Amino acid sequence: MTATFFGTAIDWIGARSTSGGRANVYLDGAYQTTVDMYAGLNQFRQVLYSASGLPLEEHVLRIETVTSRNARSAGYTVWVDRFDVTGELTGP
């Protein structure tokens, strides 16, 4: 999943759950972090990744699922509910 935006900040909103997997996050092609979406209790509308203070220009946020998971997780699910952007979302 990629989101192209023109702005200075972006939040990835999704869920953490008992079947949550993991995803690598890249911003402008550079690896940022791996997000573990496992939680013992379902948690919706969570900020899973946030970047701010970016230069006012076009950026690309890429979320890449991985084949590993938390040992307690029942699955590999990665949720992307929405992106909150300070600026303008310009592409999927």
Phi and psi in radians as a Rosetta constraint file:
Dihedral C 1 N 2 CA 2 C 2 CIRCULARHARMONIC -2.216 0.35
Dihedral N 2 CA 2 C 2 N 3 CIRCULARHARMONIC 2.598 0.35
Dihedral C 2 N 3 CA 3 C 3 CIRCULARHARMONIC -2.255 0.35
Dihedral N 3 CA 3 C 3 N 4 CIRCULARHARMONIC 2.136 0.35
Dihedral C 3 N 4 CA 4 C 4 CIRCULARHARMONIC -1.788 0.35
Dihedral N 4 CA 4 C 4 N 5 CIRCULARHARMONIC 2.290 0.35
Dihedral C 4 N 5 CA 5 C 5 CIRCULARHARMONIC -2.543 0.35
Dihedral N 5 CA 5 C 5 N 6 CIRCULARHARMONIC 2.697 0.35
Dihedral C 5 N 6 CA 6 C 6 CIRCULARHARMONIC -1.954 0.35
Dihedral N 6 CA 6 C 6 N 7 CIRCULARHARMONIC 1.901 0.35
Dihedral C 6 N 7 CA 7 C 7 CIRCULARHARMONIC 3.016 0.35
Dihedral N 7 CA 7 C 7 N 8 CIRCULARHARMONIC -2.871 0.35
Dihedral C 7 N 8 CA 8 C 8 CIRCULARHARMONIC -2.054 0.35
Dihedral N 8 CA 8 C 8 N 9 CIRCULARHARMONIC -0.101 0.35
Dihedral C 8 N 9 CA 9 C 9 CIRCULARHARMONIC -2.775 0.35
Dihedral N 9 CA 9 C 9 N 10 CIRCULARHARMONIC 2.678 0.35
Dihedral C 9 N 10 CA 10 C 10 CIRCULARHARMONIC -2.619 0.35
Dihedral N 10 CA 10 C 10 N 11 CIRCULARHARMONIC 2.477 0.35
Dihedral C 10 N 11 CA 11 C 11 CIRCULARHARMONIC -2.127 0.35
Dihedral N 11 CA 11 C 11 N 12 CIRCULARHARMONIC 2.344 0.35
Dihedral C 11 N 12 CA 12 C 12 CIRCULARHARMONIC -1.671 0.35
Dihedral N 12 CA 12 C 12 N 13 CIRCULARHARMONIC 2.104 0.35
Dihedral C 12 N 13 CA 13 C 13 CIRCULARHARMONIC -1.874 0.35
Dihedral N 13 CA 13 C 13 N 14 CIRCULARHARMONIC 2.292 0.35
Dihedral C 13 N 14 CA 14 C 14 CIRCULARHARMONIC -2.818 0.35
Dihedral N 14 CA 14 C 14 N 15 CIRCULARHARMONIC -2.705 0.35
Dihedral C 14 N 15 CA 15 C 15 CIRCULARHARMONIC -2.204 0.35
Dihedral N 15 CA 15 C 15 N 16 CIRCULARHARMONIC 2.682 0.35
Dihedral C 15 N 16 CA 16 C 16 CIRCULARHARMONIC -2.024 0.35
Dihedral N 16 CA 16 C 16 N 17 CIRCULARHARMONIC 2.434 0.35
Dihedral C 16 N 17 CA 17 C 17 CIRCULARHARMONIC -2.696 0.35
Dihedral N 17 CA 17 C 17 N 18 CIRCULARHARMONIC 3.137 0.35
Dihedral C 17 N 18 CA 18 C 18 CIRCULARHARMONIC -1.213 0.35
Dihedral N 18 CA 18 C 18 N 19 CIRCULARHARMONIC -0.252 0.35
Dihedral C 18 N 19 CA 19 C 19 CIRCULARHARMONIC -2.025 0.35
Dihedral N 19 CA 19 C 19 N 20 CIRCULARHARMONIC 0.334 0.35
Dihedral C 19 N 20 CA 20 C 20 CIRCULARHARMONIC -1.220 0.35
Dihedral N 20 CA 20 C 20 N 21 CIRCULARHARMONIC 2.477 0.35
Dihedral C 20 N 21 CA 21 C 21 CIRCULARHARMONIC -1.780 0.35
Dihedral N 21 CA 21 C 21 N 22 CIRCULARHARMONIC -2.641 0.35
Dihedral C 21 N 22 CA 22 C 22 CIRCULARHARMONIC -2.262 0.35
Dihedral N 22 CA 22 C 22 N 23 CIRCULARHARMONIC 2.680 0.35
Dihedral C 22 N 23 CA 23 C 23 CIRCULARHARMONIC -2.526 0.35
Dihedral N 23 CA 23 C 23 N 24 CIRCULARHARMONIC 2.472 0.35
Dihedral C 23 N 24 CA 24 C 24 CIRCULARHARMONIC -1.524 0.35
Dihedral N 24 CA 24 C 24 N 25 CIRCULARHARMONIC 2.478 0.35
Dihedral C 24 N 25 CA 25 C 25 CIRCULARHARMONIC -2.011 0.35
Dihedral N 25 CA 25 C 25 N 26 CIRCULARHARMONIC 2.282 0.35
Dihedral C 25 N 26 CA 26 C 26 CIRCULARHARMONIC -2.154 0.35
Dihedral N 26 CA 26 C 26 N 27 CIRCULARHARMONIC 2.391 0.35
Dihedral C 26 N 27 CA 27 C 27 CIRCULARHARMONIC -2.144 0.35
Dihedral N 27 CA 27 C 27 N 28 CIRCULARHARMONIC 2.106 0.35
Dihedral C 27 N 28 CA 28 C 28 CIRCULARHARMONIC 0.939 0.35
Dihedral N 28 CA 28 C 28 N 29 CIRCULARHARMONIC 0.672 0.35
Dihedral C 28 N 29 CA 29 C 29 CIRCULARHARMONIC 1.483 0.35
Dihedral N 29 CA 29 C 29 N 30 CIRCULARHARMONIC -0.138 0.35
Dihedral C 29 N 30 CA 30 C 30 CIRCULARHARMONIC -1.775 0.35
Dihedral N 30 CA 30 C 30 N 31 CIRCULARHARMONIC 2.276 0.35
Dihedral C 30 N 31 CA 31 C 31 CIRCULARHARMONIC -1.039 0.35
Dihedral N 31 CA 31 C 31 N 32 CIRCULARHARMONIC 2.336 0.35
Dihedral C 31 N 32 CA 32 C 32 CIRCULARHARMONIC -1.909 0.35
Dihedral N 32 CA 32 C 32 N 33 CIRCULARHARMONIC -0.881 0.35
Dihedral C 32 N 33 CA 33 C 33 CIRCULARHARMONIC -2.967 0.35
Dihedral N 33 CA 33 C 33 N 34 CIRCULARHARMONIC 2.928 0.35
Dihedral C 33 N 34 CA 34 C 34 CIRCULARHARMONIC -1.913 0.35
Dihedral N 34 CA 34 C 34 N 35 CIRCULARHARMONIC 2.221 0.35
Dihedral C 34 N 35 CA 35 C 35 CIRCULARHARMONIC -1.753 0.35
Dihedral N 35 CA 35 C 35 N 36 CIRCULARHARMONIC 2.219 0.35
Dihedral C 35 N 36 CA 36 C 36 CIRCULARHARMONIC -1.724 0.35
Dihedral N 36 CA 36 C 36 N 37 CIRCULARHARMONIC 2.035 0.35
Dihedral C 36 N 37 CA 37 C 37 CIRCULARHARMONIC -1.687 0.35
Dihedral N 37 CA 37 C 37 N 38 CIRCULARHARMONIC 0.268 0.35
Dihedral C 37 N 38 CA 38 C 38 CIRCULARHARMONIC -1.360 0.35
Dihedral N 38 CA 38 C 38 N 39 CIRCULARHARMONIC 2.444 0.35
Dihedral C 38 N 39 CA 39 C 39 CIRCULARHARMONIC -2.593 0.35
Dihedral N 39 CA 39 C 39 N 40 CIRCULARHARMONIC 2.527 0.35
Dihedral C 39 N 40 CA 40 C 40 CIRCULARHARMONIC -1.126 0.35
Dihedral N 40 CA 40 C 40 N 41 CIRCULARHARMONIC -0.505 0.35
Dihedral C 40 N 41 CA 41 C 41 CIRCULARHARMONIC -2.199 0.35
Dihedral N 41 CA 41 C 41 N 42 CIRCULARHARMONIC 2.472 0.35
Dihedral C 41 N 42 CA 42 C 42 CIRCULARHARMONIC -1.046 0.35
Dihedral N 42 CA 42 C 42 N 43 CIRCULARHARMONIC 2.350 0.35
Dihedral C 42 N 43 CA 43 C 43 CIRCULARHARMONIC -2.307 0.35
Dihedral N 43 CA 43 C 43 N 44 CIRCULARHARMONIC 2.041 0.35
Dihedral C 43 N 44 CA 44 C 44 CIRCULARHARMONIC -1.816 0.35
Dihedral N 44 CA 44 C 44 N 45 CIRCULARHARMONIC 2.813 0.35
Dihedral C 44 N 45 CA 45 C 45 CIRCULARHARMONIC 0.984 0.35
Dihedral N 45 CA 45 C 45 N 46 CIRCULARHARMONIC 0.818 0.35
Dihedral C 45 N 46 CA 46 C 46 CIRCULARHARMONIC -1.701 0.35
Dihedral N 46 CA 46 C 46 N 47 CIRCULARHARMONIC 2.494 0.35
Dihedral C 46 N 47 CA 47 C 47 CIRCULARHARMONIC -1.395 0.35
Dihedral N 47 CA 47 C 47 N 48 CIRCULARHARMONIC 1.932 0.35
Dihedral C 47 N 48 CA 48 C 48 CIRCULARHARMONIC -1.571 0.35
Dihedral N 48 CA 48 C 48 N 49 CIRCULARHARMONIC -0.483 0.35
Dihedral C 48 N 49 CA 49 C 49 CIRCULARHARMONIC -2.696 0.35
Dihedral N 49 CA 49 C 49 N 50 CIRCULARHARMONIC 2.509 0.35
Dihedral C 49 N 50 CA 50 C 50 CIRCULARHARMONIC -2.470 0.35
Dihedral N 50 CA 50 C 50 N 51 CIRCULARHARMONIC 2.389 0.35
Dihedral C 50 N 51 CA 51 C 51 CIRCULARHARMONIC -2.341 0.35
Dihedral N 51 CA 51 C 51 N 52 CIRCULARHARMONIC 2.324 0.35
Dihedral C 51 N 52 CA 52 C 52 CIRCULARHARMONIC -2.476 0.35
Dihedral N 52 CA 52 C 52 N 53 CIRCULARHARMONIC 3.015 0.35
Dihedral C 52 N 53 CA 53 C 53 CIRCULARHARMONIC 1.233 0.35
Dihedral N 53 CA 53 C 53 N 54 CIRCULARHARMONIC 0.383 0.35
Dihedral C 53 N 54 CA 54 C 54 CIRCULARHARMONIC -1.372 0.35
Dihedral N 54 CA 54 C 54 N 55 CIRCULARHARMONIC 2.684 0.35
Dihedral C 54 N 55 CA 55 C 55 CIRCULARHARMONIC -1.116 0.35
Dihedral N 55 CA 55 C 55 N 56 CIRCULARHARMONIC 2.566 0.35
Dihedral C 55 N 56 CA 56 C 56 CIRCULARHARMONIC -1.278 0.35
Dihedral N 56 CA 56 C 56 N 57 CIRCULARHARMONIC 1.588 0.35
Dihedral C 56 N 57 CA 57 C 57 CIRCULARHARMONIC -2.833 0.35
Dihedral N 57 CA 57 C 57 N 58 CIRCULARHARMONIC -3.119 0.35
Dihedral C 57 N 58 CA 58 C 58 CIRCULARHARMONIC -1.348 0.35
Dihedral N 58 CA 58 C 58 N 59 CIRCULARHARMONIC 2.385 0.35
Dihedral C 58 N 59 CA 59 C 59 CIRCULARHARMONIC -2.301 0.35
Dihedral N 59 CA 59 C 59 N 60 CIRCULARHARMONIC 2.781 0.35
Dihedral C 59 N 60 CA 60 C 60 CIRCULARHARMONIC -2.235 0.35
Dihedral N 60 CA 60 C 60 N 61 CIRCULARHARMONIC 2.125 0.35
Dihedral C 60 N 61 CA 61 C 61 CIRCULARHARMONIC -1.797 0.35
Dihedral N 61 CA 61 C 61 N 62 CIRCULARHARMONIC 2.189 0.35
Dihedral C 61 N 62 CA 62 C 62 CIRCULARHARMONIC -2.107 0.35
Dihedral N 62 CA 62 C 62 N 63 CIRCULARHARMONIC 2.310 0.35
Dihedral C 62 N 63 CA 63 C 63 CIRCULARHARMONIC -2.002 0.35
Dihedral N 63 CA 63 C 63 N 64 CIRCULARHARMONIC 2.123 0.35
Dihedral C 63 N 64 CA 64 C 64 CIRCULARHARMONIC -2.117 0.35
Dihedral N 64 CA 64 C 64 N 65 CIRCULARHARMONIC 2.052 0.35
Dihedral C 64 N 65 CA 65 C 65 CIRCULARHARMONIC -1.184 0.35
Dihedral N 65 CA 65 C 65 N 66 CIRCULARHARMONIC 2.615 0.35
Dihedral C 65 N 66 CA 66 C 66 CIRCULARHARMONIC -2.117 0.35
Dihedral N 66 CA 66 C 66 N 67 CIRCULARHARMONIC 2.875 0.35
Dihedral C 66 N 67 CA 67 C 67 CIRCULARHARMONIC -1.638 0.35
Dihedral N 67 CA 67 C 67 N 68 CIRCULARHARMONIC 0.252 0.35
Dihedral C 67 N 68 CA 68 C 68 CIRCULARHARMONIC -1.880 0.35
Dihedral N 68 CA 68 C 68 N 69 CIRCULARHARMONIC 2.822 0.35
Dihedral C 68 N 69 CA 69 C 69 CIRCULARHARMONIC -2.636 0.35
Dihedral N 69 CA 69 C 69 N 70 CIRCULARHARMONIC 2.839 0.35
Dihedral C 69 N 70 CA 70 C 70 CIRCULARHARMONIC -1.056 0.35
Dihedral N 70 CA 70 C 70 N 71 CIRCULARHARMONIC 2.410 0.35
Dihedral C 70 N 71 CA 71 C 71 CIRCULARHARMONIC -1.032 0.35
Dihedral N 71 CA 71 C 71 N 72 CIRCULARHARMONIC -0.442 0.35
Dihedral C 71 N 72 CA 72 C 72 CIRCULARHARMONIC -1.497 0.35
Dihedral N 72 CA 72 C 72 N 73 CIRCULARHARMONIC -0.195 0.35
Dihedral C 72 N 73 CA 73 C 73 CIRCULARHARMONIC -1.316 0.35
Dihedral N 73 CA 73 C 73 N 74 CIRCULARHARMONIC 2.529 0.35
Dihedral C 73 N 74 CA 74 C 74 CIRCULARHARMONIC -1.576 0.35
Dihedral N 74 CA 74 C 74 N 75 CIRCULARHARMONIC 0.002 0.35
Dihedral C 74 N 75 CA 75 C 75 CIRCULARHARMONIC -2.880 0.35
Dihedral N 75 CA 75 C 75 N 76 CIRCULARHARMONIC -2.866 0.35
Dihedral C 75 N 76 CA 76 C 76 CIRCULARHARMONIC -2.228 0.35
Dihedral N 76 CA 76 C 76 N 77 CIRCULARHARMONIC 0.401 0.35
Dihedral C 76 N 77 CA 77 C 77 CIRCULARHARMONIC -1.205 0.35
Dihedral N 77 CA 77 C 77 N 78 CIRCULARHARMONIC 2.367 0.35
Dihedral C 77 N 78 CA 78 C 78 CIRCULARHARMONIC -2.163 0.35
Dihedral N 78 CA 78 C 78 N 79 CIRCULARHARMONIC 2.125 0.35
Dihedral C 78 N 79 CA 79 C 79 CIRCULARHARMONIC -1.821 0.35
Dihedral N 79 CA 79 C 79 N 80 CIRCULARHARMONIC 2.332 0.35
Dihedral C 79 N 80 CA 80 C 80 CIRCULARHARMONIC -2.165 0.35
Dihedral N 80 CA 80 C 80 N 81 CIRCULARHARMONIC 1.779 0.35
Dihedral C 80 N 81 CA 81 C 81 CIRCULARHARMONIC -1.462 0.35
Dihedral N 81 CA 81 C 81 N 82 CIRCULARHARMONIC -0.783 0.35
Dihedral C 81 N 82 CA 82 C 82 CIRCULARHARMONIC -2.949 0.35
Dihedral N 82 CA 82 C 82 N 83 CIRCULARHARMONIC 2.983 0.35
Dihedral C 82 N 83 CA 83 C 83 CIRCULARHARMONIC -2.119 0.35
Dihedral N 83 CA 83 C 83 N 84 CIRCULARHARMONIC 2.308 0.35
Dihedral C 83 N 84 CA 84 C 84 CIRCULARHARMONIC -1.784 0.35
Dihedral N 84 CA 84 C 84 N 85 CIRCULARHARMONIC 2.121 0.35
Dihedral C 84 N 85 CA 85 C 85 CIRCULARHARMONIC -2.096 0.35
Dihedral N 85 CA 85 C 85 N 86 CIRCULARHARMONIC 2.367 0.35
Dihedral C 85 N 86 CA 86 C 86 CIRCULARHARMONIC -1.606 0.35
Dihedral N 86 CA 86 C 86 N 87 CIRCULARHARMONIC 1.664 0.35
Dihedral C 86 N 87 CA 87 C 87 CIRCULARHARMONIC 2.417 0.35
Dihedral N 87 CA 87 C 87 N 88 CIRCULARHARMONIC -2.306 0.35
Dihedral C 87 N 88 CA 88 C 88 CIRCULARHARMONIC -2.467 0.35
Dihedral N 88 CA 88 C 88 N 89 CIRCULARHARMONIC 2.222 0.35
Dihedral C 88 N 89 CA 89 C 89 CIRCULARHARMONIC -1.281 0.35
Dihedral N 89 CA 89 C 89 N 90 CIRCULARHARMONIC 2.131 0.35
Dihedral C 89 N 90 CA 90 C 90 CIRCULARHARMONIC -1.920 0.35
Dihedral N 90 CA 90 C 90 N 91 CIRCULARHARMONIC -0.163 0.35
Dihedral C 90 N 91 CA 91 C 91 CIRCULARHARMONIC -2.816 0.35
Dihedral N 91 CA 91 C 91 N 92 CIRCULARHARMONIC 2.801 0.35
